[in-house]
Amino acid sequence: MRFSPAFMLIGPLVAAACSTSTATPGPPASVPDEAYGPAAAAPPVTALLQPGPLAPSPYAPVNEPDFKATMAKMSAAKAGIMEGQVALLQERYDLSDKPQAGVTMTRGKAVQGGVRVRTHGGMTWDKLAKMSPAEIRDKALFPRGFLPLPHPNHAEGGMLFPRFHIDEELKQTKRDLTRFDLDFDLPDPFLPEFPPAIFLTTRPDLGDVSQGQLVTHQNFYTLFKGILNPKQIDGLRLLVMPTPQQQFNLTDDRRSVEPSLGVSCFSCHANGHTNAATHLVGDIRPQELRHRIDTPSLRGVNVQRLFGSQRALRSVEDFTEFEQRAAYFDGDPVIAQKKGVNILERGSEVHAMAEFQELLDFPPAPKLDVMGRLDPSKASAEELRGEKVFFGKGRCGQCHPGPYYTDNTMHNLRAERFYKPENIRGRFTMADGPIKTFPLRGIKESPPYLHDGRLLTLADTVEFFNLVLNLRLAEQEKGDLVAFMMTL
């Protein structure tokens, strides 16, 4: 087998990183920048991660071990696993409850403010901004909160739901989405409000149509029978009906105490928005390279043309079908068949589900005009300065143009220029690759941020892009930029 020079250069680094289970080893010898460019995204040369006869099988075993023994073993390990994840979060972030003054989500939940990612090594954000990517990498100074965020148990993965959603769904439907092996990890103050508001493009006169309730199969018809047509009602029915999934199913190969009917689309996309439920992408192997997913909002899918953070599916119909056929089962059709995959019919089911999703609107933004720009008569001086930074020095508008603040394409930030590969609780920190540009309309209602939820506040996203794009923003410009994004 032949390898490129860049492969030969990065191979020893990857092999060394794989030998550790936690961060951070001492910095290896300096490596040229080009080794961390596009070539670094290729499969690394290591017995664990390279393709070929030594690579692990992408298939899960079909014959599961004894369920009671599995549950006992994993339940006993749960506390230790979660303690390790909490320690990781506390090392990376300031998790205190410090709301942004005067800013709330639609139904009143406070929006967390301030930079929460911690620096280390005596660094300040100003000092870091003046350093080159190679210098930050070789001195191991890239903030830990800017690194890919691992799943609470990356080797196991699977869907995890915030406790507030589990409790409400159990109350309404008698279905328990608790896992015996893991809990959701991020604190509630950094998650979207619950239940989220629902706005419809077809009935803007009604405002929030959720009536403050989580929409489930128990109440969807009562809530929407006077608002939707029969096809849309049926699409909503399919979005709230549970179907089998990898961790929640009727077999012994599950992670719920009792056999489960499964999860619904709205178990993650609560009320057509998000509850920040997490999972691992199904389209990457091996397990160490799979990205954690922060559930994106479905608001505004009618103006989007790419679906999935990296899959670049071309329609919401494709995405809907893909989720239940593949993503629910980690991209493994053999296991999907075993556990009871729900094969959706394109004409009578997928189209109806997509038609409802395409009615979900962004929340009102009273300070924006019809083209998505600030109305000077309604905006503060700080917000107007922030808009200028957004479309100017900050370069945000290059990927997030108005009125919906997405360019409907993908971009590769190459953040791997700033760090060396390492294994962090089972997540191997290689290149992320190109990621979809998500809309920023209503962004204050969709924490945490980035595709894997590694950034807890909008102030964190400003510091991240200030460093990765070498923007050299002043402190006032950073604050102004956050103020502008709160108006979107």
N, C-alpha and C positions, 0 to 999 in steps of 0.2 A: 504494500500500500504506500502511496506517495502522499506527502503532506507539503503544504506551502510553507515558505520561510516563517510567515506569521504564526502558523500552527506550531511549528517547532519551537518558536520563541515562547509562546504562551503556555504550552503543554506542561512544563515543569512547575509553573506557578499554579496552574489548576490542580495538578496532582498534590502539591503541597497544601493547598487550601482544603482539598477534600479530606485530608488526614486530620482536620480539626473539627470539633463539633460546635465550638462557640468562637466569637470574635474576641480579641483581635490579636493576631500574632505580630511579632516585630516586622517592620517593613523589609521585604526582600530588596535585592539590588534594583537599581533604577532600570526601567524598561522604556524603550523609545515610544513616543506617542502613537506612532502608526500601528503598533501592536494592539492598541485599544480602540482602533477605528473600526470600519465596517468588517474587517476580517475577524475581529474578536467575537462577532455574533455567531460565527460558524461553530459547529460542534467541537468542543475542546478535546484535545488528545489526552485521554485518560481512560483507564480500564473501566471506570464507572460510567462515564458520560459519552464515550465515542460510539458511533454506530458500528455494527459488526458483531462477530460471534461472542464477544465479551460483554456486550450491552445487555441490560436486563430486559426481559420480555415486557412489551407494553400491555399485555393482557393480564387481567386479574384472574386468580384461580377460581374455577367454577364451583368446585366442591369446598364448601365452607367448613371450618372446624366447629366443634360443639358450641352451641350458642351460649349456654350457661357458663361454660368455662371461659369463653371469650369475654362475656360481659363482666364476669368476676375479675378477670385480669385487667381489663381496660378501666373498669370503675376504680380499682385500687390504685391505678397509676394516674388517675385524673387530677388529683390535688397537686401532685408534684409537677405535672406538665403545665397546669395553669399558673402555678407559682413561678415557674421559669418564664412564661410569657409575660406575666405582670412585671417581673423584674426587668425584662427587655424593654417594655414600654416605659417604665420609670427611668431607665437609663437614657432612653432616647428623648423623652418628652417631659415637659411640665404639665401635669395632668390636673392641676387645680382648677376649680370652677371660677373663671373670671370672665363674665360676659362683657361683650362690647357695649358700651354705654349707648342707650337710645336705639338699639337695633334688635328687632325680633323677626321671627318667621311669621307666616300668615296668621296662624292661630295663637301666636303669643309666646312661643318658646324663645328663650334668649339665645343669641348667637355668640359663640365664644370668640374672644378677641385676643390679640397679642401673638407674638411668635412663641410657639411651644417647643419647637425643636431645639435641643441643647447643643451648644458648641463644646469643644473639649481642647485640651492641649494649650490652654491659655489664649485661645483664639477669641476674637470678636467678629461680628459679621463684617465690619469694615476692613479688618485685617485680611479675612478670607477673600473678600472681593478683590483685593489687590494682588492675590497670588495666582499663578498659572495653574491650569489643571494638573500638569505633571508634578508641580511642587506640592500641591494638595494631596495628590495620590501617593507620592513617594514618602511624604511625612505622615501619612495616614490621618489627615486632618478633615476629611470630608465628614460633615455632621452625620452621626449614626441615624438620625431620623430621616435623612435624605436617601438612605439605602433602601432597597426593596424590603417590604414588610412581610415577614413570614406568616403563614397560617399558624394558629396556636399549636397545632401538631402537624407540621408540614408533611411528614412521612405518611400520615393518615389522610389529611385533607377532609373535604366534604363540606356540605352546607351547615352553617351555624347562624342562628337567629338571635337577635337581642331578646333579653328576658321579657321586656314589656310586650313584644309581639307574641311570644310564646304564651304568656298569660292571657292576653285578650283572645287569641285564637282558640285556646283551650276553653275559655269561658263561653264563647259563642258556639263552637263546633264540636267540643269534646275531643278534639284531636290534639295530642301532646307532641310538640316539636322539640322537646328536650332530648339531648343526647346523653347517654350514660357515660360517655368517654371524654367529652369536652364541653366547655361553655364558650359563649361569645366573649371577646376580650376587651374591646374598646369601651371606655366609660360613657354613660348615657349623655352627659353634657355635650359631647362631640358628635352626636348622631342627629339625624333629622327629627323634626317634631313628629309626635305620634298621637292619634292617627293623622296623616297628612291631609291637607285640603285637596279637593278635586275641582279643577276648572275645565269646562268644555268649550271647544271652539264654536260649537253650534248654539250654545246658550250662555253667552257672556253676561246676559242680563241677570242670571241667577247667582253669579259669584260662586262661592264654595258650595258644591252640591253634596258634600259628604255628610252633612248634618252632624259633624263631629264623631262619626262612627268609622270603625274599620270595616271595609266592605268584604264580606265573606259570602259563602253560598247560603247562609242563613238570612241575610237581609238585602241582598243585591236587588231582588225583584221589587221589594217594597220601596227601596230608595230611588229606583230608576224607571219604574214602569210608566211614569208620566213624562219622561224626558227623552227616552231613546225609542227608536223604531224596533220592530221585532228582530231583525237581523242583528242589530247592535246589542240588544238584550241577550240574545243567544251567545254572541261573542263574549260578553261579560260573564255569562254563566260558565263558559269554558275556561275563562281566565281565573275564576275563583274555585273551580272544582279540583280536588286533590287527585293526583295520579302518582304512581310509584316512582321512586327516586333512589339513588344509590344507598343513602343512609336511612331512608324512611320507606319501607316496603313491607310486604307480607311474608317474606322469607326469613330464614334464620341468619341470613347475611345482611344485617341491618345494625343501626346504632341507637335504636329506641328500645325501651324496656319491653313494650308491647308491640305486636305486629301493627303496622301503620298503613293506612290507605295512601299515604304519600304527602306531597306538598303541592301547592298550586302556584301559578305564576305570581299571584299577589302575595304569596308567603314571603317573597323577597321584594317585589315591586309593590309594596303596600299602597293601596289606593291609587295604583298607577304611577306612583312616585318611587320612593325607596325607603327602606328601614335600615339601610347599610348592612344588611345580611352579607356574609362573606362565603367564599367558596374558592376552589382552584380552577383555573382554566383547564378545559379538557383536551386542548389541541396541542399541547407541548409534552414531550417526553425527553429525558427521564423525569421522575417525580421531583428531583431537586431543582429543576429549572422551571417548573410550572409556576405561573404567576398567581398570587393571591388576587381575588377580584373584589372590588367594592361595588355593590349593586348600583348600576346607574339608574337615574330617573327615566321614566317613560314619557315625561312631559315633553311635548314638542317633537315627538318622533315624526310627525307629519312634515316637518321641514328638514329632516335628516335624510341623507342618502347612503350612509354607511352604517352598519350595525355590527356590534361586537367590537371590543377594544382593539383587536388585531385581525379578526377574521375577514373584515371588509365584506360582509354579506350585503347584498344590494337592495334588499327590501325588508320591511318589517314582517312580511309573510315568511320570507326565508328564515329570518331570525326566530320567529315563533316556532316554526317547524323544527329548526335545528335544536332549540333548547330542549324540547321534550324527547327528541330522538337521540341526541348525543350528549349535550351538556349535563343533563340530569344523571347520566351514567358515566361520567368521566371519559366520554368519547369511545366507549367500549360496547359495540353492538351485541357481543356475546352475553355480557352481563345484563344489558338492557333487556334482551329476550328472556333471560332467566327470571328477572325481577318484575316483568310485566309492563314493558314499554307501551305507552299509549300512542298508537300510530294515528296521527291526525289526518283527516281527509281534506285535501287542499281546497276544494271548491265550497264545501258546505260548512267546514269548521275553521280552517286557517284564515280564510277570507273574512269571516265574521269576527274572529278574534282581532285581526289586524284593523278592521274597520273601527272597532271600539278604541283600540290603542291610538289610532290617528285622530281621535277627538280630544285627546288629553292635551290641555293647553298649559302654557307657562303661567305663573301667578302674575297678577297685575303689577306693573312698574309705573306708578303715577308720575314719576319725574322724567320719563322718557317720551320723546315725540314719536310720530308714526314711523320714522326711519330708525328708531332705536338709539337716537342720540339724546343727550340731556337737553331739557327745556331750560334755558338760562333763567327764566322767571321763577322756576320751582327749585332749582338746584342751589346748593351752598357753594361758597367760594372754594372750599376744600374739594368738593365733588367735581367742580368744573376743572380745577387744576389736575385732579386725578384722571379725568377724561383725556386731557391733553397728554399726560404721560402715557396713558394706555395706547393711544394712537400715534404716539411719537417716540420718545426716548425708550419707553418700556417695551416697544415692539409687540405688545400683546395683540394689537389689531391686525398684524400680519397673518396670524392663524385664526383669530377670533373677530372677524369683521361683523358689523351690525347688519341687519337688525336683530339677528338671533345669536350672534357672537360665536359662529363656527364657520370654517371654510369647507366643511364636509369632505375633508381628506385626512391623511395621516402624516405624522412627522416623527422623525427619529432624533431625539435630543442628545443621544450619545453620552448620557451621564456616566457611562463606564469609563470615560476619560479621567474621572476624578477618584476612582477607587480601584483596588486590586481585588481579584476574585477571592471569595472566602465563603465558608459554609456557616450560616447563621441559623441555628436551630433547624437544620434540615433544608433551608432555602439557600441555594447556591447563587451568589450575586454576580451573574454574568450580565451581558447587555440585555436591555429590555426590547430593543428593536423598535420599529415604527408603531405608534399608538394613535388611535383615532382622536381627532379634535372634537371634544364634547362641547355642546353649547354652554355658554355662560349665563344665559338668561335664567334668572331665578337662582343663581349660584349660591347665595347665602343660605338657601334651604336644603342644600345637598352635601353637607359635610359627611365624612372626611373627603379629602381630595387626592387627585391622581388616580390612575386606574386601580391601584391596590390599596388606596386609603392611607398611604404613608404620611400624608400631610394633614394635620388636624384642623388648621384654621386658614383663612385666606391670607393672613399675614405670613404664615409659613410658605404658602405658594409664592408670594412675592419674593421672599428671601431665596427660595429654591431657584426661581427663574433669574433672579438678579445674579446669582452665582453661575448657573449653567450657561446663561447667554452673555455673561460678562457685560452687564448693563451699567454698572457703577452708579446706581441710583442713590441719591441723598436720602437721609432719614425722612425729611418732609415729603419727598416724592413717593416714598414707600407708603407712608400713611395716607397720602392723597389717593394713591392707587387703590388701596383697600376701601377707602370711602366711596370711590366711584363704583367698584364692583358690588358694594352693598346696595346700590340703586338699581342694578340690572334685573 
